Amino acid sequence: MPTGVPWTADDAVGGPVDSVIAGVRAAFPDLEVRRLRVSHPADDDDLWFLSRPDTPEVQLETGPDRAPPFLVESDADRREPGSVDEAVRILCDWLVG
C-alpha cells in the first residue's frame, strides 16, 4: 500500500468522489481506502488507493472539483468512467477478487 492517509467512512471531500467511495464501501465492508499524501498544499491530492484482502490495489483519481471524468487504474487496466455509477461498477468488478 503506498504512502497515504487512511480514509474512513466518515471522511469526505465534497463532490461526486464521495459517492464513488461510499458505493464501493457498501459493496465491500472490508475495503481499505487511503488518500495520497502530498508534501505541498498546491500539489494535487485527488488520488485514492483502494484495496481488499487478497485483491490487487486499484487507484481512483478525479477530475476538477472531485467530479467525473474519473480515472481508475489497476496493474492490468485503465478506464475513464464518466459517471459515479460507472466508476462504482468498474471498481467493484476489479475488487471482487
LINBELDA-V10778 format. One line per field, one symbol per residue. psi: psi as a letter, one per 40 degrees, with the letter a starting at -180 (. if undefined). burial: # if it has 9 or more other C-alpha atoms within 8 Angstrom, else .. Layout:
BEGIN
psi=???
burial=???
END
This chain:
BEGIN
psi=hihihhhideiieiiddddddddddddgdehhhiihhiehdeihffhihhiihfiiiiihiiaiffiiiihhiadeihigieiddddddddddded.
burial=......#.......###########.....######.........#######..#########..#########......####.###..##..#..
END
